């Protein structure tokens, strides 16, 4: 019998010729997949480097060397081939199903724990099949034991397992995600963490941990869907003796200054029974509710005292006459005041307080009073034509606020309290009288108005000269009616 007639010759030639060709083809395919960034590149590379050579070795051992399948060397190689085949198959399935999952599809939403559990079951099943086929082991008893054990463990841990299963179902369905704002049985907060067992909500005063089983069994509201916009209602109470018009004007004044309002929304105020009022804040997202409400109530505390209304029934208290007198003395040189004039003006002027961040005077309005900064810092800001904010100058103690009141003109810049600020408010009639009696005061106030215009022009010119002031029109670009000294 010649060599070519022997039974092992054909198998040997298949391995000798087929193995290099197959490896070459797989190498070319792997290179292309790697260039494209395909997730199949990894499983294919393991197939090329490990499974194909070991399968060729198994063929040589069983066909060319004519070794018995009961031999330890054959069983060892067959076991390695089986384990690699199971691993590469699972890797390929994972790459095909989830490697390039489109965002929003069920493959993208499927929690990784499900994939891990399925992989564990398939690996265990594959290992059992390999043990049965290669080593002739009876695995039926093992599966039965595992089934009985699973039932016993499930009964013992049904409460804990129920919470985990509820968590897995929530992760799969994804009715909410990290960053959404939920209301679960009266508890509102922002989702900051989700796991198998519980969901963590940031309520603004702490982290509330809610078991997933509780969320799955009860109804809850997701304020971040279908749209993030949210109307937040803040309830406040005032003394019954307060004028409703004054209260509602104060609430609107504060609400319109909140920075979280959406562009198309406008706050509203509704009066309820017993001196209660509900202010609706149209926010960009529900997640801003706690911060917006805190800022609203903070600024309302200052606004209520300025407008002489009693928030939460607290009696309004003005700054004493002595405080007003001290404030007038701090601006004595600017207004040319004598001691007698100061004593007389202390009854008609007032010192008012603004909280940090409040808009004290909005651009485009004509001031109805003349004001001096007597404490804190005020920032003058303007708006460019594209809506961007431009910081122009900071005002300190003794600086004039709203000097355009002298000319009955609109202010071109908004005044924002950079810190808690105290201002001396002087009626326009008093300023008009001082200007008519004291020419030097008229020249000083005119110079202040011109200085503000110059500072504003310089701020815009610093933006490469390409920015334009948003409405209202810059008063420096229009004729000005000067005060006659």
QUIJOFEN-V298730 format. One record per backbone hydrogen bond with DSSP energy under -0.5 kcal/mol. NH is the residue of the N-H (numbers start at 0). CO is the residue of the C=O. If there is no record, write none. Layout:
# QUIJOFEN-V298730
[[NH;CO] [NH;CO]]
This chain:
# QUIJOFEN-V298730
[[4;1] [5;2] [8;5] [9;5] [10;6] [11;7] [12;8] [13;9] [14;10] [15;11] [16;12] [17;12] [17;13] [18;14] [19;15] [20;16] [21;17] [22;18] [23;19] [24;20] [25;21] [26;22] [27;23] [28;24] [29;25] [30;26] [31;27] [32;28] [33;29] [34;30] [35;31] [36;32] [36;33] [37;32] [40;37] [41;38] [42;38] [43;39] [44;40] [45;41] [46;42] [47;43] [48;44] [49;45] [50;45] [51;46] [53;49] [54;50] [55;51] [56;52] [57;53] [58;54] [59;55] [60;56] [61;57] [62;58] [63;58] [64;59] [66;60] [70;67] [74;70] [75;71] [76;72] [77;73] [78;74] [79;75] [80;76] [81;77] [82;78] [83;79] [84;80] [85;81] [86;82] [87;83] [88;84] [89;85] [90;86] [91;87] [92;88] [93;89] [94;90] [95;91] [96;92] [97;93] [98;93] [98;94] [99;94] [100;97] [104;101] [108;104] [109;105] [113;110] [114;110] [115;111] [116;112] [117;113] [118;114] [119;115] [120;116] [121;117] [122;118] [123;119] [124;120] [125;121] [126;122] [127;123] [128;124] [129;125] [130;126] [131;127] [132;128] [133;129] [134;129] [134;130] [135;131] [136;130] [138;136] [142;138] [143;139] [144;140] [145;141] [146;142] [147;143] [148;144] [149;145] [150;146] [151;147] [152;148] [153;149] [154;150] [155;151] [156;152] [157;154] [160;156] [161;157] [162;158] [163;159] [164;160] [165;161] [166;162] [166;195] [167;163] [168;164] [169;165] [170;166] [171;167] [172;168] [173;169] [178;190] [179;176] [181;179] [181;188] [182;220] [183;186] [184;182] [184;218] [186;183] [187;185] [188;181] [189;201] [190;179] [191;199] [192;199] [194;197] [198;209] [199;192] [200;198] [200;207] [201;189] [202;200] [202;205] [207;200] [207;205] [208;206] [209;198] [209;207] [211;196] [213;210] [214;210] [215;211] [216;212] [217;213] [220;182] [222;180] [222;220] [223;180] [224;221] [229;282] [231;229] [231;280] [233;278] [235;276] [237;274] [238;309] [241;238] [246;242] [247;243] [248;244] [249;245] [250;246] [251;247] [252;248] [253;249] [254;250] [255;251] [256;253] [257;254] [260;257] [261;281] [264;261] [267;279] [269;277] [271;275] [274;271] [275;272] [276;235] [277;269] [278;233] [278;276] [279;267] [279;277] [280;231] [280;278] [281;279] [282;229] [282;280] [283;259] [285;227] [287;284] [288;285] [291;287] [292;288] [293;289] [294;290] [295;291] [296;292] [297;293] [298;294] [299;295] [300;296] [301;297] [302;298] [303;299] [304;300] [305;301] [306;302] [307;304] [308;303] [310;308] [311;236] [312;309] [313;310] [322;319] [323;319] [324;320] [325;321] [326;322] [327;323] [328;324] [329;325] [330;326] [330;327] [331;328] [334;330] [335;331] [336;331] [341;337] [342;338] [343;339] [344;340] [345;341] [346;343] [347;344] [348;344] [349;424] [351;349] [351;422] [353;420] [356;416] [357;354] [359;357] [359;414] [360;414] [363;410] [364;361] [366;364] [366;408] [369;425] [370;400] [371;423] [372;398] [373;371] [373;421] [374;421] [377;394] [378;415] [379;392] [380;378] [380;413] [381;389] [383;387] [384;467] [386;383] [389;381] [390;388] [391;379] [392;379] [394;377] [397;372] [398;395] [400;370] [404;401] [405;402] [406;403] [407;403] [407;404] [408;403] [410;364] [413;380] [414;360] [415;378] [415;413] [416;357] [417;376] [417;415] [418;376] [420;353] [421;374] [422;351] [423;371] [424;349] [424;422] [425;369] [425;423] [427;367] [429;426] [430;426] [431;427] [432;428] [433;429] [434;430] [435;431] [436;432] [437;433] [438;436] [440;437] [441;437] [442;438] [443;439] [444;440] [445;441] [446;442] [447;443] [448;444] [449;445] [450;446] [451;447] [452;448] [453;449] [454;450] [455;451] [456;452] [457;453] [458;454] [459;455] [460;456] [461;457] [462;459] [463;461] [464;459] [465;462] [469;382] [476;473] [477;474] [481;479] [484;482]]
